[in-house]
């Protein structure tokens, strides 16, 4: 059952495939990732990535008209995941600097050491999750952009906000489970599920609704927070800007 459909551009439930179940026809392609259990321990309802080259590729135009957007995704880092320096890309649109004007370096949602981080390719300061991840646990992540600021949420809780002007690309593919480079540490090691992309900035209650979808209760609470210099102190009110 869909919880939110207002502004839904694409929905990938990753039930062994990368079909867009929003009805908009934005189907992706699975390269090597295999079916696995989801956060409810249901078989073949998420995709597993071994960190050895598996990924999903999506249409680069999903964000092309994005004056505002949100993405929502579930991740579970495997016990064998190596979490040092930049690692384990979750979703990215980044050609790794192949174009001299850097126009195809759009964003990464990946990992710095053991913390989830949104990286806007030097166009704005990064936002890093205050709560480090623990291997073997499911996490709900959401990134929102309201036209002037972007924000990161983990398990329904705001992690940080930064001022930013989004610059989309219609050429660089969107990857799940890697960035567009051959750097081994960027291949995701674990499971990914339920990616949704919206054409608007979701509110905090809506993000919490996605987190608790189908009555989900986490196995463990978030780890104690760690303050990062890259996290913004921008006031929460900027997220309430009307779209």
Secondary structure as UniProt FT lines:
FT   TURN            6..7
FT   STRAND          8..12
FT   TURN            21..22
FT   STRAND          29..32
FT   STRAND          34..36
FT   TURN            39..40
FT   TURN            43..44
FT   STRAND          46..50
FT   STRAND          55..58
FT   HELIX           60..63
FT   TURN            64..65
FT   STRAND          69..77
FT   TURN            79..80
FT   STRAND          86..94
FT   TURN            96..97
FT   TURN            100..101
FT   TURN            103..104
FT   STRAND          105..112
FT   TURN            113..114
FT   STRAND          115..119
FT   TURN            121..122
FT   STRAND          127..128
FT   TURN            135..136
FT   STRAND          138..145
FT   STRAND          149..154
FT   TURN            155..156
FT   STRAND          157..163
FT   STRAND          174..176
FT   HELIX           184..186
FT   STRAND          189..198
FT   HELIX           204..211
FT   HELIX           213..215
FT   TURN            229..230
FT   HELIX           236..240
//
